[in-house]
Amino acid sequence: MKKVLINSEFITMTQFLKIEGYIGSGGEAKYFLQENEVFLNSELENRRGKKLYLDDVIKIDGDTYIIVNED
């Protein structure tokens, strides 16, 4: 499980996808989520503006990520 460090209350799905290198720009998020299965806490998620909070677990293509506080 890979840790995604944030220093705010939440990040959006688009920000997460950019941080992890799945997309190059925010405009690509909509298309990425239409073409790939992304699971948030074991449920299929396709909203690019979805807020991701601490301890949320995201699964994409066999990779698993957890949102953790940078501090």
A tleap script that builds the chain and sets N, CA, C and O, in Angstrom:
source leaprc.protein.ff14SB
mol = sequence {
  NMET LYS LYS VAL LEU ILE ASN SER GLU PHE
  ILE THR MET THR GLN PHE LEU LYS ILE GLU
  GLY TYR ILE GLY SER GLY GLY GLU ALA LYS
  TYR PHE LEU GLN GLU ASN GLU VAL PHE LEU
  ASN SER GLU LEU GLU ASN ARG ARG GLY LYS
  LYS LEU TYR LEU ASP ASP VAL ILE LYS ILE
  ASP GLY ASP THR TYR ILE ILE VAL ASN GLU
  CASP
}
set mol.1.N position { 0.850 -1.181 0.000 }
set mol.1.CA position { 0.000 0.000 0.000 }
set mol.1.C position { 0.895 1.243 0.000 }
set mol.1.O position { 1.773 1.394 0.849 }
set mol.2.N position { 0.656 2.116 -0.957 }
set mol.2.CA position { 1.446 3.342 -1.077 }
set mol.2.C position { 0.760 4.467 -0.307 }
set mol.2.O position { -0.466 4.579 -0.322 }
set mol.3.N position { 1.550 5.292 0.361 }
set mol.3.CA position { 1.008 6.413 1.122 }
set mol.3.C position { 1.017 7.673 0.266 }
set mol.3.O position { 1.996 7.975 -0.416 }
set mol.4.N position { -0.101 8.404 0.318 }
set mol.4.CA position { -0.210 9.688 -0.364 }
set mol.4.C position { -0.267 10.748 0.729 }
set mol.4.O position { -1.235 10.821 1.486 }
set mol.5.N position { 0.775 11.564 0.806 }
set mol.5.CA position { 0.882 12.555 1.871 }
set mol.5.C position { 0.153 13.838 1.489 }
set mol.5.O position { 0.374 14.392 0.412 }
set mol.6.N position { -0.723 14.310 2.388 }
set mol.6.CA position { -1.394 15.597 2.170 }
set mol.6.C position { -1.200 16.458 3.410 }
set mol.6.O position { -0.981 15.950 4.509 }
set mol.7.N position { -1.283 17.766 3.216 }
set mol.7.CA position { -1.131 18.684 4.353 }
set mol.7.C position { -2.365 19.577 4.503 }
set mol.7.O position { -2.286 20.687 5.029 }
set mol.8.N position { -3.498 19.071 4.032 }
set mol.8.CA position { -4.764 19.793 4.161 }
set mol.8.C position { -5.833 18.801 4.606 }
set mol.8.O position { -5.557 17.613 4.774 }
set mol.9.N position { -7.038 19.289 4.793 }
set mol.9.CA position { -8.127 18.424 5.262 }
set mol.9.C position { -8.472 17.355 4.231 }
set mol.9.O position { -8.804 16.225 4.590 }
set mol.10.N position { -8.393 17.714 2.945 }
set mol.10.CA position { -8.733 16.777 1.881 }
set mol.10.C position { -8.044 17.198 0.580 }
set mol.10.O position { -7.525 18.308 0.466 }
set mol.11.N position { -8.052 16.287 -0.394 }
set mol.11.CA position { -7.679 16.615 -1.769 }
set mol.11.C position { -8.784 16.050 -2.660 }
set mol.11.O position { -9.550 15.186 -2.234 }
set mol.12.N position { -8.863 16.539 -3.890 }
set mol.12.CA position { -9.865 16.010 -4.803 }
set mol.12.C position { -9.296 14.809 -5.563 }
set mol.12.O position { -8.085 14.588 -5.598 }
set mol.13.N position { -10.184 14.060 -6.153 }
set mol.13.CA position { -9.759 12.911 -6.954 }
set mol.13.C position { -8.823 13.369 -8.070 }
set mol.13.O position { -7.832 12.698 -8.357 }
set mol.14.N position { -9.126 14.504 -8.702 }
set mol.14.CA position { -8.256 15.033 -9.752 }
set mol.14.C position { -6.856 15.311 -9.227 }
set mol.14.O position { -5.872 14.956 -9.877 }
set mol.15.N position { -6.752 15.940 -8.059 }
set mol.15.CA position { -5.441 16.215 -7.468 }
set mol.15.C position { -4.687 14.915 -7.199 }
set mol.15.O position { -3.487 14.821 -7.458 }
set mol.16.N position { -5.392 13.925 -6.683 }
set mol.16.CA position { -4.775 12.628 -6.413 }
set mol.16.C position { -4.220 12.016 -7.697 }
set mol.16.O position { -3.079 11.554 -7.726 }
set mol.17.N position { -5.023 12.015 -8.753 }
set mol.17.CA position { -4.596 11.423 -10.014 }
set mol.17.C position { -3.378 12.146 -10.585 }
set mol.17.O position { -2.507 11.514 -11.183 }
set mol.18.N position { -3.312 13.456 -10.406 }
set mol.18.CA position { -2.155 14.228 -10.868 }
set mol.18.C position { -0.928 13.922 -10.023 }
set mol.18.O position { 0.159 13.732 -10.569 }
set mol.19.N position { -1.075 13.868 -8.708 }
set mol.19.CA position { 0.047 13.576 -7.803 }
set mol.19.C position { 0.677 12.227 -8.137 }
set mol.19.O position { 1.900 12.087 -8.151 }
set mol.20.N position { -0.164 11.249 -8.403 }
set mol.20.CA position { 0.336 9.894 -8.651 }
set mol.20.C position { 0.714 9.647 -10.108 }
set mol.20.O position { 1.138 8.544 -10.454 }
set mol.21.N position { 0.566 10.653 -10.964 }
set mol.21.CA position { 1.032 10.540 -12.337 }
set mol.21.C position { 0.101 9.824 -13.301 }
set mol.21.O position { 0.514 9.467 -14.404 }
set mol.22.N position { -1.139 9.608 -12.909 }
set mol.22.CA position { -2.085 8.958 -13.814 }
set mol.22.C position { -2.549 9.904 -14.911 }
set mol.22.O position { -2.878 9.467 -16.014 }
set mol.23.N position { -2.577 11.197 -14.613 }
set mol.23.CA position { -2.974 12.205 -15.601 }
set mol.23.C position { -1.967 13.345 -15.559 }
set mol.23.O position { -1.263 13.535 -14.567 }
set mol.24.N position { -1.910 14.099 -16.653 }
set mol.24.CA position { -0.981 15.218 -16.716 }
set mol.24.C position { -1.628 16.547 -16.398 }
set mol.24.O position { -0.964 17.484 -15.954 }
set mol.25.N position { -2.934 16.623 -16.630 }
set mol.25.CA position { -3.646 17.871 -16.349 }
set mol.25.C position { -5.041 17.548 -15.827 }
set mol.25.O position { -5.547 16.439 -16.000 }
set mol.26.N position { -5.641 18.530 -15.192 }
set mol.26.CA position { -6.969 18.330 -14.617 }
set mol.26.C position { -8.021 17.966 -15.642 }
set mol.26.O position { -8.977 17.255 -15.331 }
set mol.27.N position { -7.853 18.448 -16.865 }
set mol.27.CA position { -8.818 18.154 -17.921 }
set mol.27.C position { -8.868 16.687 -18.311 }
set mol.27.O position { -9.856 16.236 -18.891 }
set mol.28.N position { -7.833 15.947 -18.007 }
set mol.28.CA position { -7.779 14.529 -18.353 }
set mol.28.C position { -8.530 13.654 -17.350 }
set mol.28.O position { -8.805 12.490 -17.641 }
set mol.29.N position { -8.863 14.186 -16.184 }
set mol.29.CA position { -9.466 13.387 -15.112 }
set mol.29.C position { -10.785 12.752 -15.537 }
set mol.29.O position { -11.024 11.572 -15.282 }
set mol.30.N position { -11.631 13.533 -16.179 }
set mol.30.CA position { -12.945 13.027 -16.592 }
set mol.30.C position { -12.799 11.789 -17.476 }
set mol.30.O position { -13.484 10.787 -17.269 }
set mol.31.N position { -11.905 11.864 -18.460 }
set mol.31.CA position { -11.715 10.761 -19.392 }
set mol.31.C position { -11.046 9.566 -18.722 }
set mol.31.O position { -11.389 8.418 -19.002 }
set mol.32.N position { -10.095 9.841 -17.842 }
set mol.32.CA position { -9.427 8.750 -17.118 }
set mol.32.C position { -10.444 7.964 -16.299 }
set mol.32.O position { -10.433 6.734 -16.307 }
set mol.33.N position { -11.322 8.670 -15.593 }
set mol.33.CA position { -12.299 8.012 -14.733 }
set mol.33.C position { -13.372 7.280 -15.536 }
set mol.33.O position { -13.963 6.324 -15.035 }
set mol.34.N position { -13.632 7.707 -16.763 }
set mol.34.CA position { -14.582 7.002 -17.621 }
set mol.34.C position { -13.997 5.700 -18.156 }
set mol.34.O position { -14.720 4.728 -18.374 }
set mol.35.N position { -12.696 5.688 -18.361 }
set mol.35.CA position { -12.049 4.548 -19.006 }
set mol.35.C position { -11.377 3.572 -18.049 }
set mol.35.O position { -10.980 2.483 -18.463 }
set mol.36.N position { -11.243 3.942 -16.776 }
set mol.36.CA position { -10.553 3.096 -15.795 }
set mol.36.C position { -11.417 2.913 -14.550 }
set mol.36.O position { -12.149 3.814 -14.141 }
set mol.37.N position { -11.312 1.732 -13.963 }
set mol.37.CA position { -12.033 1.485 -12.711 }
set mol.37.C position { -11.197 2.003 -11.549 }
set mol.37.O position { -10.065 1.568 -11.333 }
set mol.38.N position { -11.775 2.937 -10.811 }
set mol.38.CA position { -11.128 3.511 -9.636 }
set mol.38.C position { -12.041 3.239 -8.451 }
set mol.38.O position { -13.218 3.600 -8.468 }
set mol.39.N position { -11.497 2.604 -7.426 }
set mol.39.CA position { -12.292 2.269 -6.245 }
set mol.39.C position { -11.861 3.134 -5.074 }
set mol.39.O position { -10.671 3.258 -4.782 }
set mol.40.N position { -12.835 3.727 -4.409 }
set mol.40.CA position { -12.610 4.509 -3.204 }
set mol.40.C position { -13.283 3.784 -2.066 }
set mol.40.O position { -14.506 3.644 -2.052 }
set mol.41.N position { -12.500 3.321 -1.111 }
set mol.41.CA position { -13.030 2.554 0.019 }
set mol.41.C position { -13.925 1.412 -0.466 }
set mol.41.O position { -15.027 1.210 0.045 }
set mol.42.N position { -13.432 0.674 -1.456 }
set mol.42.CA position { -14.064 -0.522 -2.030 }
set mol.42.C position { -15.308 -0.249 -2.868 }
set mol.42.O position { -16.007 -1.190 -3.243 }
set mol.43.N position { -15.603 1.011 -3.170 }
set mol.43.CA position { -16.750 1.337 -4.007 }
set mol.43.C position { -16.270 2.052 -5.268 }
set mol.43.O position { -15.385 2.905 -5.208 }
set mol.44.N position { -16.861 1.697 -6.409 }
set mol.44.CA position { -16.492 2.313 -7.673 }
set mol.44.C position { -16.750 3.812 -7.612 }
set mol.44.O position { -17.831 4.245 -7.214 }
set mol.45.N position { -15.763 4.598 -8.006 }
set mol.45.CA position { -15.870 6.068 -7.933 }
set mol.45.C position { -15.507 6.661 -9.290 }
set mol.45.O position { -14.481 6.304 -9.869 }
set mol.46.N position { -16.352 7.574 -9.804 }
set mol.46.CA position { -16.068 8.191 -11.098 }
set mol.46.C position { -16.216 9.710 -11.082 }
set mol.46.O position { -16.277 10.336 -12.141 }
set mol.47.N position { -16.274 10.306 -9.896 }
set mol.47.CA position { -16.405 11.765 -9.785 }
set mol.47.C position { -15.030 12.386 -9.592 }
set mol.47.O position { -14.330 12.088 -8.625 }
set mol.48.N position { -14.654 13.257 -10.528 }
set mol.48.CA position { -13.326 13.873 -10.470 }
set mol.48.C position { -13.185 14.862 -9.325 }
set mol.48.O position { -12.070 15.109 -8.867 }
set mol.49.N position { -14.293 15.437 -8.849 }
set mol.49.CA position { -14.257 16.388 -7.749 }
set mol.49.C position { -14.458 15.760 -6.384 }
set mol.49.O position { -14.523 16.471 -5.382 }
set mol.50.N position { -14.557 14.438 -6.326 }
set mol.50.CA position { -14.773 13.738 -5.060 }
set mol.50.C position { -13.648 14.077 -4.090 }
set mol.50.O position { -12.471 14.010 -4.444 }
set mol.51.N position { -14.014 14.439 -2.875 }
set mol.51.CA position { -13.020 14.783 -1.854 }
set mol.51.C position { -12.480 13.520 -1.200 }
set mol.51.O position { -13.237 12.635 -0.801 }
set mol.52.N position { -11.167 13.456 -1.098 }
set mol.52.CA position { -10.492 12.331 -0.456 }
set mol.52.C position { -9.934 12.807 0.871 }
set mol.52.O position { -9.179 13.777 0.927 }
set mol.53.N position { -10.309 12.121 1.935 }
set mol.53.CA position { -9.915 12.501 3.286 }
set mol.53.C position { -8.890 11.517 3.843 }
set mol.53.O position { -8.613 10.480 3.241 }
set mol.54.N position { -8.335 11.862 5.004 }
set mol.54.CA position { -7.370 10.983 5.661 }
set mol.54.C position { -7.951 9.584 5.827 }
set mol.54.O position { -9.130 9.421 6.140 }
set mol.55.N position { -7.119 8.595 5.618 }
set mol.55.CA position { -7.443 7.172 5.748 }
set mol.55.C position { -8.323 6.618 4.633 }
set mol.55.O position { -8.698 5.447 4.683 }
set mol.56.N position { -8.663 7.426 3.625 }
set mol.56.CA position { -9.366 6.887 2.466 }
set mol.56.C position { -8.404 5.981 1.703 }
set mol.56.O position { -7.206 6.253 1.624 }
set mol.57.N position { -8.947 4.898 1.141 }
set mol.57.CA position { -8.152 3.929 0.390 }
set mol.57.C position { -8.623 3.938 -1.060 }
set mol.57.O position { -9.814 3.795 -1.335 }
set mol.58.N position { -7.681 4.108 -1.985 }
set mol.58.CA position { -7.979 4.167 -3.405 }
set mol.58.C position { -7.270 3.010 -4.094 }
set mol.58.O position { -6.097 2.747 -3.830 }
set mol.59.N position { -7.989 2.317 -4.982 }
set mol.59.CA position { -7.391 1.216 -5.740 }
set mol.59.C position { -7.559 1.493 -7.219 }
set mol.59.O position { -8.661 1.760 -7.697 }
set mol.60.N position { -6.431 1.423 -7.947 }
set mol.60.CA position { -6.409 1.623 -9.395 }
set mol.60.C position { -5.464 0.594 -9.997 }
set mol.60.O position { -4.300 0.513 -9.605 }
set mol.61.N position { -5.952 -0.181 -10.934 }
set mol.61.CA position { -5.112 -1.146 -11.668 }
set mol.61.C position { -4.214 -1.975 -10.758 }
set mol.61.O position { -3.031 -2.140 -11.053 }
set mol.62.N position { -4.739 -2.485 -9.685 }
set mol.62.CA position { -3.962 -3.332 -8.789 }
set mol.62.C position { -3.088 -2.590 -7.796 }
set mol.62.O position { -2.507 -3.214 -6.908 }
set mol.63.N position { -2.978 -1.271 -7.923 }
set mol.63.CA position { -2.225 -0.466 -6.959 }
set mol.63.C position { -3.172 0.064 -5.893 }
set mol.63.O position { -4.302 0.451 -6.192 }
set mol.64.N position { -2.708 0.081 -4.651 }
set mol.64.CA position { -3.521 0.539 -3.544 }
set mol.64.C position { -2.820 1.720 -2.866 }
set mol.64.O position { -1.620 1.674 -2.598 }
set mol.65.N position { -3.587 2.773 -2.597 }
set mol.65.CA position { -3.067 3.984 -1.980 }
set mol.65.C position { -3.900 4.318 -0.744 }
set mol.65.O position { -5.091 4.015 -0.686 }
set mol.66.N position { -3.262 4.942 0.237 }
set mol.66.CA position { -3.975 5.438 1.418 }
set mol.66.C position { -3.581 6.902 1.618 }
set mol.66.O position { -2.420 7.279 1.461 }
set mol.67.N position { -4.576 7.711 1.967 }
set mol.67.CA position { -4.338 9.132 2.200 }
set mol.67.C position { -3.899 9.301 3.649 }
set mol.67.O position { -4.608 8.884 4.565 }
set mol.68.N position { -2.738 9.908 3.862 }
set mol.68.CA position { -2.219 10.117 5.205 }
set mol.68.C position { -1.775 11.566 5.376 }
set mol.68.O position { -1.504 12.268 4.402 }
set mol.69.N position { -1.706 11.999 6.632 }
set mol.69.CA position { -1.292 13.365 6.951 }
set mol.69.C position { 0.214 13.484 6.803 }
set mol.69.O position { 0.968 12.610 7.233 }
set mol.70.N position { 0.636 14.566 6.194 }
set mol.70.CA position { 2.065 14.800 5.957 }
set mol.70.C position { 2.838 15.030 7.262 }
set mol.70.O position { 4.038 14.763 7.320 }
set mol.71.N position { 2.179 15.511 8.282 }
set mol.71.CA position { 2.864 15.855 9.539 }
set mol.71.C position { 3.346 14.642 10.279 }
set mol.71.O position { 3.939 14.767 11.350 }
savepdb mol mol.pdb
quit
